[in-house]
């Protein structure tokens, strides 16, 4: 098989003078084909929840005043080597 690697970051910030609790939602692909698998990378920022049925990742983040946080979204799409990717 071969693997397609996708990686990007999400940066959030709290520029107020008090703590803020925020929820970040992001989606990753969900395979409709049994031979194709989508998996999170062990190096990705661990989500608070991962709904595998619809690919939604959720992080519940507490941000201190005047702070920021960077989330790493990283996943692999594993496909059979005879599949053509365009």
DOGUFI-325819 format. One record per atom (N, C-alpha, C): x, y, z; residue number from 0; atom name; chain. Coordinates in pm, whole numbers, plus 32768, in hexadecimal, padded with zeros to 4 digits. Atoms other than C-alpha are relative to their C-alpha. Layout:
% residues N
   px   py   pz num atomo cadena
    X    Y    Z NUM    CA      A
...
% end
This chain:
% residues 86
   px   py   pz num atomo cadena
 8054 7F89 8000   0     N      A
 8000 8000 8000   0    CA      A
 8058 807D 8000   0     C      A
 7FBB 7F80 7FF6   1     N      A
 8060 816E 7FF2   1    CA      A
 7FAF 805B 805B   1     C      A
 803E 7FAA 7F9D   2     N      A
 8015 8283 80E3   2    CA      A
 8010 8093 7FD9   2     C      A
 7FFC 7F70 801A   3     N      A
 7FBB 83F0 80A6   3    CA      A
 7FFF 8046 8088   3     C      A
 7FED 7FBD 7F7F   4     N      A
 802B 84D2 81C1   4    CA      A
 7FCB 808F 7FF6   4     C      A
 8037 7F78 7FFB   5     N      A
 7F69 860F 821B   5    CA      A
 801F 803A 8089   5     C      A
 7FD9 7FC0 7F82   6     N      A
 7FDE 8705 8322   6    CA      A
 7FEB 8096 7FF5   6     C      A
 8011 7F6F 7FF8   7     N      A
 7F76 8864 8385   7    CA      A
 7FE8 8028 8090   7     C      A
 8012 7FCF 7F78   8     N      A
 7F53 893E 84B8   8    CA      A
 7F87 805D 8006   8     C      A
 806A 7FA1 7FE0   9     N      A
 7E36 8A01 8556   9    CA      A
 8032 8051 8076   9     C      A
 7FD3 7FAA 7F94  10     N      A
 7E97 8B2B 862B  10    CA      A
 7F8A 8050 8035  10     C      A
 806B 7FB3 7FBF  11     N      A
 7DA3 8BC4 8725  11    CA      A
 803F 8057 806C  11     C      A
 7FCA 7FA6 7F9B  12     N      A
 7DDB 8CE8 880F  12    CA      A
 7F93 8041 8052  12     C      A
 805A 7FB8 7FA6  13     N      A
 7D39 8D94 8934  13    CA      A
 8040 8087 801C  13     C      A
 7FC5 7F7B 7FF0  14     N      A
 7D7D 8F08 8928  14    CA      A
 7FB0 8054 8064  14     C      A
 804A 7FBA 7F97  15     N      A
 7C91 8F5F 8A48  15    CA      A
 8052 7FFE 8081  15     C      A
 7FBC 7FFB 7F7F  16     N      A
 7CF0 8F9D 8BB3  16    CA      A
 7FCF 7F96 8062  16     C      A
 802E 806A 7FA8  17     N      A
 7C46 8E65 8C3C  17    CA      A
 8006 7F79 7FB8  17     C      A
 7FFB 8086 803A  18     N      A
 7C50 8CEC 8C09  18    CA      A
 7F87 7FE9 7FA6  18     C      A
 806B 8022 805D  19     N      A
 7B83 8C67 8AE9  19    CA      A
 8003 7F6A 7FE5  19     C      A
 800B 808B 8027  20     N      A
 7B06 8B09 8AA4  20    CA      A
 7FC5 7FFF 7F73  20     C      A
 802F 8004 808A  21     N      A
 7AE3 8AC1 8932  21    CA      A
 7FF9 7F70 7FCF  21     C      A
 800D 8083 803F  22     N      A
 7A7E 8999 885E  22    CA      A
 8026 8011 7F6D  22     C      A
 7FD2 7FFD 808A  23     N      A
 7B2C 8959 8714  23    CA      A
 7FD3 7F80 7FBD  23     C      A
 802D 8072 804E  24     N      A
 7A92 8875 860E  24    CA      A
 8047 8001 7F7A  24     C      A
 7FBE 800F 8082  25     N      A
 7B48 87F3 84DC  25    CA      A
 7FDA 7F76 7FCC  25     C      A
 8020 8083 8035  26     N      A
 7AF8 86D9 83F0  26    CA      A
 8073 7FC8 7FAD  26     C      A
 7FA2 8047 8056  27     N      A
 7BD4 85D6 834B  27    CA      A
 7FAC 7FA1 7FAA  27     C      A
 8050 8057 8058  28     N      A
 7B6A 84EE 822F  28    CA      A
 7FD2 7F81 8046  28     C      A
 8035 8081 7FD6  29     N      A
 7A98 83BA 826D  29    CA      A
 7FF5 7FAB 7F81  29     C      A
 8002 8055 8076  30     N      A
 7AC8 829D 8179  30    CA      A
 7F7A 7FBA 7FF0  30     C      A
 8079 804A 8025  31     N      A
 799A 820D 80CA  31    CA      A
 8024 7F7B 7FBD  31     C      A
 7FCC 8077 8044  32     N      A
 7A74 80F9 8034  32    CA      A
 804D 7FAD 8066  32     C      A
 7FC4 8055 7F99  33     N      A
 7ADC 7FD2 810A  33    CA      A
 8098 7FF6 7FF3  33     C      A
 7F6F 800F 8015  34     N      A
 7C39 7FBD 806F  34    CA      A
 804F 807C 8027  34     C      A
 7FBD 7F82 7FDE  35     N      A
 7C89 8128 80C5  35    CA      A
 7FEA 801E 8094  35     C      A
 8006 7FE5 7F70  36     N      A
 7CDA 817A 8231  36    CA      A
 8035 808D 801C  36     C      A
 7FD2 7F7D 7FD3  37     N      A
 7CFB 82CF 82D7  37    CA      A
 8021 7FF2 8094  37     C      A
 7FD7 800D 7F74  38     N      A
 7DBD 82E2 841D  38    CA      A
 804A 807D 802D  38     C      A
 7FB7 7F8F 7FC4  39     N      A
 7E37 83F5 8502  39    CA      A
 8090 7FD8 8019  39     C      A
 7F74 8017 7FE0  40     N      A
 7FAC 8415 852C  40    CA      A
 8013 8005 8097  40     C      A
 7FE4 7FFA 7F70  41     N      A
 8034 83CC 8688  41    CA      A
 803B 8088 802A  41     C      A
 7FC6 7F7E 7FE1  42     N      A
 80E2 8521 8673  42    CA      A
 7F9C 8073 8001  42     C      A
 8065 7F97 8003  43     N      A
 7F9D 85E3 8647  43    CA      A
 7FD6 8026 808E  43     C      A
 8035 7FD5 7F7F  44     N      A
 7F0D 86AE 8765  44    CA      A
 7F84 7FAB 801D  44     C      A
 806C 805A 7FDE  45     N      A
 7E26 85B9 8813  45    CA      A
 7F7E 804D 8016  45     C      A
 807F 7FBA 7FEC  46     N      A
 7CBC 8629 87F1  46    CA      A
 7FBA 7FD2 807F  46     C      A
 8054 8025 7F8F  47     N      A
 7BCB 862C 8916  47    CA      A
 7F9E 7F94 7FD7  47     C      A
 805C 8064 8035  48     N      A
 7AE3 8562 8839  48    CA      A
 8018 7FF0 7F6B  48     C      A
 7FF4 801B 808F  49     N      A
 7AFB 84BB 86E3  49    CA      A
 7F8A 7FA9 7FD7  49     C      A
 8073 8049 8032  50     N      A
 79B5 8456 863E  50    CA      A
 8029 7FBF 7F7B  50     C      A
 7FCD 8044 8077  51     N      A
 7A30 8351 8545  51    CA      A
 7F98 7FF0 7F93  51     C      A
 8069 8010 8064  52     N      A
 78DF 8335 8498  52    CA      A
 7FF9 8076 7FA0  52     C      A
 8006 7F8B 8058  53     N      A
 78E9 849B 8412  53    CA      A
 8086 804A 7FF6  53     C      A
 7F7B 7FC6 800D  54     N      A
 7A5C 84EE 843C  54    CA      A
 8015 8080 804E  54     C      A
 7FF3 7F82 7FB5  55     N      A
 7A24 860E 8530  55    CA      A
 805D 7FED 8076  55     C      A
 7FA5 7FF8 7F8D  56     N      A
 7B41 865A 861F  56    CA      A
 7FD4 8076 8055  56     C      A
 8028 7F93 7FA6  57     N      A
 7AF0 872C 8751  57    CA      A
 806B 8011 806C  57     C      A
 7FA6 7FDE 7F92  58     N      A
 7BDB 87DC 8842  58    CA      A
 7FB9 8065 8059  58     C      A
 8030 7FA1 7F9E  59     N      A
 7B61 8886 897E  59    CA      A
 807B 803C 8043  59     C      A
 7F82 7FBE 7FD7  60     N      A
 7C6F 8983 89D4  60    CA      A
 7FE3 8071 8061  60     C      A
 8004 7F92 7F9F  61     N      A
 7C9C 8A67 8B00  61    CA      A
 8077 805A 7FE0  61     C      A
 7F96 7FA1 8021  62     N      A
 7D61 8B9E 8A9D  62    CA      A
 800B 806C 806B  62     C      A
 7FE5 7F93 7FA2  63     N      A
 7DFE 8C89 8B96  63    CA      A
 7FFB 8086 7FB7  63     C      A
 7FFF 7F7D 8040  64     N      A
 7DED 8E00 8B57  64    CA      A
 8080 8017 7FAF  64     C      A
 7F8F 7FDB 8056  65     N      A
 7ECD 8E79 8A3D  65    CA      A
 8058 7F88 7FDC  65     C      A
 7FB3 8077 8024  66     N      A
 7F34 8D1A 89D9  66    CA      A
 7FCB 7FC6 7F7D  66     C      A
 802B 8044 807A  67     N      A
 7F21 8C42 88A4  67    CA      A
 8025 7F6D 800A  67     C      A
 7FE4 808F 8004  68     N      A
 7F27 8AD3 8853  68    CA      A
 7FFF 7FD3 7F6F  68     C      A
 7FF8 8037 8087  69     N      A
 7F87 8A14 871B  69    CA      A
 7FDE 7F6C 8007  69     C      A
 8028 808C 8009  70     N      A
 7EDE 88CB 86C5  70    CA      A
 8037 7FC7 7F7E  70     C      A
 7FCD 8043 8077  71     N      A
 7F81 87D9 85D4  71    CA      A
 7F9A 7F97 7FD4  71     C      A
 8059 8062 803C  72     N      A
 7E90 871E 84F2  72    CA      A
 8054 7FB2 7F9B  72     C      A
 7FAC 8052 8056  73     N      A
 7F41 85FD 844C  73    CA      A
 7FC0 7F76 7FF1  73     C      A
 803E 8082 8018  74     N      A
 7EB4 84C5 83A9  74    CA      A
 8038 7FC2 7F80  74     C      A
 7FD4 804C 8074  75     N      A
 7F01 83B9 82A8  75    CA      A
 7F86 7FC3 7FBC  75     C      A
 8063 8048 804E  76     N      A
 7E29 832F 8193  76    CA      A
 804B 7F8D 7FBF  76     C      A
 7FBE 8078 8033  77     N      A
 7E98 81CB 814B  77    CA      A
 7FAC 7FC4 7F90  77     C      A
 8047 8035 8074  78     N      A
 7E3D 814B 7FF3  78    CA      A
 8050 7F8C 7FC3  78     C      A
 7FB9 806E 8043  79     N      A
 7E8E 800D 7F32  79    CA      A
 805C 8038 7F93  79     C      A
 7F9D 7FCA 805E  80     N      A
 7FBF 8039 7E51  80    CA      A
 7FCF 8002 7F72  80     C      A
 8031 8000 8089  81     N      A
 7EF8 7FEC 7D15  81    CA      A
 7F96 806C 7FE6  81     C      A
 805F 7F92 8012  82     N      A
 7E07 8113 7D50  82    CA      A
 8049 8077 7FC4  82     C      A
 7FC7 7F88 803E  83     N      A
 7E47 8249 7C7C  83    CA      A
 7FCD 807A 804B  83     C      A
 8024 7F86 7FB7  84     N      A
 7E4D 8393 7D3C  84    CA      A
 8013 8076 7FA1  84     C      A
 7FF8 7F8B 805A  85     N      A
 7E01 84D1 7C79  85    CA      A
 7FF2 807F 804E  85     C      A
% end
